[in-house]
């Protein structure tokens, strides 16, 4: 791989290749009651294991799934709260440390912190560049596309 790259695709994040680790945003309470977090909770569960990591806002909780990691970016203290760009950046930095230690070079994410959390995608994309811009990492951003009506 040569350097940092971000690719945006339309589709379902959960269809990302198993070679990609996944990340999304949560509150420290790990409620995951809305948005894409609900799907993460359904698919990966292990909420007790996540809570036992005691990750606070600005940190990251991690689950292992086969050869990849599932990153829970803790960007707020409670699920009903709103994240800040600062908590987003520090969570991304913690995830980066884990990725470097574990030789993870492929990551698939939704438009993290946007949607119901209310952050602006252009600025979050800038934070990704700030945090990962010097690394050999490929980030695929999945823009959710609802399935066509039957």
Secondary structure, DSSP 8 states (H G I E B T S, - for coil): --S-EEEEEES-GGGS-TTSEEEEEEETT----STHHHHHHHHH--HHHHHHTT--TTEEEEEEETTEEEEEEEEESSTTS---HHHHHHHHHHHHHHHHHTT--EEEE-STT-GGG---HHHHHHHHHHHHTTS--EEEEEE-------
